[in-house]
């Protein structure tokens, strides 16, 4: 393993190769509306040439592959001979707040996405193999909300409309990218798989794992959806007027009644409420499965990426996608910890 790091100082724009000064680095990505973050430690420059400042650009690569590209947000040091540095990728700028009104049915998601990326001064792109959503946006007023909150509000709506699609945001070396779980599994986040996803298992990279399952966290076998009325009667709202319930009898018999009542967005008609309820049941009827995987490091295994997990002891060979990932880099050593999910996993330990 060979890693390199370059820093471009924010004021003078001087470029420094700090590879020889790098002690260690840790890179974390997540699907939960958070920017990627790189924390690293540098030795003091014995030649006293290096200048570090807030806002400086960091370009970190491993084995020639792009790992992180972002800006320094925190610097600290003490009496020792090292600096501790925190840098974020381009998603950090989606945390800026704003006010925004979306008129229902008037703007497509991609137009909205590109506009908000522009508002925070960032470019954008579509991930490899990703089909851009064509949906028109529902009406929404965002008051003092982050661009992250605004975009993810509609990404959540898109994801709720299908059990086969899950969109997410990631940084692609300085651009905000719209990715999708299925495409990332098939192609890799950076095209490294070409239809042959990575296998992590007892004979390949895996060093340890933790697996748990429960029906106590977001598991429901009966869903009741209620829609707010758009109709009025003499100037007074009729109130909630569409109620639809569905259940999974097999799961009900196995686990007992686990019910969730969900309020659906105002303006849905009966058919839309029923479709939403059926999809929600498919999403929530299975037990919650939590797995953390520790393995030797592999570039490209970041939040949103997919791989095949093969653990014979658990009788598991499943497609997985990464919810969060932490890569740790030390001299001659690269390891990763992955929190992962799957649509199907054994329910017997």
N, C-alpha and C positions, 0 to 999 in steps of 0.2 A: 504494500500500500504506500502510495506517495501523494501527499497533500501539499497544495500551494495556497498562499494567501497574499492578496494585494490590497493595499489601502490607498485611496485617493483622498487627500486631505481637503476638507470642505472649503477652506478659504484660499489657500495658495494653489490648489489643484495639483500639488506635487504628488507623484505616484511613488509608493514604497513597496518593495517586495519584503514582506515580514515573515516569510516562510521559516527562516532560521531562528526567528524569535518566538515562534508559536510553540507554546507548552502543551495545550490541549484545547479542544473545541467540542461543543455539544449543540446539535441542531435539532429543533423540535417543530413538528408540523401537526395541525389538527383540522378536522372538518367542522369544528364547533366555532365558527365565526371568529377566529383568532389569527393574527399574522404569524408567519413562520419566524422563529427567533433563533439567533445564533449567539451563544455565550462562549467566550474564549478568553484565554489568558496568554499574555505576551510578556516575555522578558524585557527588561529595560534595554534600550539600544546602547551597547557599549561605546558606539561612535557618536552618540548624542545627535544623530541626524533626524531620526524619526519624529514627526510631529503628529500627535493624535488630537482630534477635536470632535465635538458633537456634530453630527450630520455627515461625517466622512463616509465615503463609499467603501464597502467591503466586498471583495470578490474572492470566494473560497471554492476551491476545486479539489477533487480527490481522484487520483488515477486518470487525470485529464478530463474528467466529467464535471460539468457545472453542478455544484451543490447549493450554494447560497450567493445571493446578490442583493445587498440592501445597505441600510445606513445605520450608523452608530447613534444610539439614543441614550446610552449611559456609560460613563467612564469612572473607574474608581481605582485607587492605589493606596498604599500604606508605606510603612517603613521598609518593607521588603523590596525586592528587585523585580516586581511584576506589576502589570496592569490587568485588571479585570474589565471586560468589555461586553456590553449587551447591544446587539444590532437586530433590527427587524427588517423583513422584506417589504415589498410594495403594498401588501395587504394592510400594513399599519396605517396607511393614509385613508383607508376606508373607515377608520374609527372617528374621522371628523364628523361633526354633527351639522344638521341643516334642517330646513323646513321644505316640504315637498308635497304637492297635491297631484294625485293621479286620477284623471277622469275615467270612469269605467268604460272599457271597450274602445278606447281612443288611442291607446299606445301599445305596441308590441313589446314583449320582454326584451328583445335584443336592442331595440332603440333605447329603452330605459337603462339597460345595463351599460351600454356604450356612453350614454350621457353622463351617468354617475361616475364612471371611471374618469371621464374628461373633467368633471367637477373637482376631482381630487388630484388632477394633474398626471394621471397615469394612463398608459396605453393598455389595450386589451387584445385578447385573441381567443380563438375557439380551440379546444383540445383536439388532438388527433382522434379521428373516428367519431367525434361528437356531432350529433345532429342538432343544430340550434333550435330551441323551442320556438314554435310559431304562435304560441298562445297570446291573446290580447289580455291586458291586465285588468283586474277588477278595481273598483274604486277604492281609494285609500288616501287618508290625510296623515302625513307623517309630521309630527310636531317635535322638534328638537331630538331627532333620531339620527343615529350614525348611518352612513352609507352602507355599512355592513348590515345593520338592522333592516334597512329598506330593501336591499337586494335579496337578503335571506328570507324576508317575508314572502316574496314571490317565488323564490326557489322552493320554499316549504310547500307552497300551493302546488307548484309543478310536481313535486315529489309525491304529494298526497293523491294526485290524480292517477298515479300508476304504480303498481308494485314492481314493474320491470325497469323503471328509470329512477336514478338518483343523481341529480346535479350537485355540484359543489364548486367552490372557488379555491384557486391555488395561485401562488406566484410562480411564473415561468421566467426566471432570470430577468426580473424588472418589469414584466407585464402581468396584468391580472388576467388569469385564464379561467374560462368556464369549462370545467371538466364534467365527466359523467362516469359513474362507477363501471358500467359494463364495458365501455370503450377503454377505460384505463386498464381493466383486467385483460382485455384482448390485445391491446397494442403496447401497454406500458405508458407511463406518464410522458416519457420522452421518446416513444417509439422503439424501445429496446427489446420488446418481446416478439413483435411480428407474428402473433398468433400462437406463441409457445411460452405461456406464463411460467414464471419461476416456481420451482418446487422447494418448499422449506419443510424439512422433516428430520427424523432421527438420523438419517444418513446424509443429510444435506443442510448445513448451516445451523440447524437448531441446537441450542445449548440448554434451554429450560422452557417451561411453560406453566401457566396457572389457568385453570378452567373451572367455571362455576355456572350453574343454571338455577333459575327460580321462576316462580309464578307470582311473586310478590311485587315485582317491578314492571309496570306497564304491560301486564298480561290480562286480556279481557276476552271472554267468550260470548258476551252479549253486548251489542252496541245499540244505543238509542240516540238518534240524531234529531235535533230540533232546529228548525229554520225560522228566523225572524220574518215577520210579514212586511211586505212592501205596500200592502193595501191599507186603505183608510176607510172609515165609516163615519161620516159626519165630522170629519176633521180629527177623529180619534183613531189611533192605531188599533187594529184588531188584535195585535200581539202575536205570539208564536202560533203559527197555523199549520205547519207541516211537521209531523212526527212520524219517524220510520224506525223500526227496530228489526234487528236480525241477530241470529245466534248460530254458534257452531255446536250442534248437539253432541258430537263426539267429545269435544273438549269440555263441554258442560257436564257430561256424565263422568268424565275422568277427574276433573278438578273441582267440581261444584261451581255454583254461580259466581262469575266475576264480571260485573256489569260496569260499563262506562257510559255516561250521558255526555254527549258532545253537542255544543251549539255550533251550527253551521253558519257560514257567512251570509249576511242579509242579501236577499235577491235571488237565491237559488230556487229553482222550481222543484216540483215533486220528483221528477226523473233524476235531476242532479243530486238531490238529497239522498235518494235511494242508491245511486251509484257511489256517492261518497261513503255511505254507511257500509256498503259491501266491501269497498276497498279497505276501509278502516278495520273491519273485522279480519281481513286477510293479513293486515300488518300487525295486529295486536293479539291474535288468538294463540300464538306460540309462546312457549316459555322464553324468558330473557336469558340469553347465553352470553357469558362474558369470558373472553380469553385474552391473555397477555402472553406474548411470545418473545423470548430472548434468543438472539441468534448472532452469528457472525455478520458483520455489516455487508450490505449490498446496496450500491448506489441505485436510486430510483424507487426504493421502498419507502415512500413518503405517504402522508395522508391522502386517501383517494385511490392509491394503487391497489392492485389485486395480485393474488398468488394462490398456489395450491398448497394447502397444509396437509402433510401426510404424517400421522401419528398412529402407528399400528397398535400401540397399547390401548388407545381410546377407540380403535376401529374407525378412525377419521381419515378421510381423504376428500377434502372439501375445497370449493372455491371460497376464498376469503377476501375481504377488502379491509383496508387499514383505516381506522378511525383516528388514531393519533400515533405518531412515531417519534422516537428520540434516537438520534445517532450520536454516539460518543467516539471521538477521535483522540487517540494518544499516539505517541511515537511507535510506529509499527503495529498498531492495533486499532481496529474499527469494529465496534459492536453496535447492535441496535435492539431497542425494546419497542415492540409493536402491540398496540391494543387493537384487536381485530373483531370483526363480526362476520357472520355467515347467514345465508337464508335457510340452510339446513345443517343441523349438527345432531350428533347422538344425544338423546335425552336420558341415557342410562350410564352411570359411572360405576 
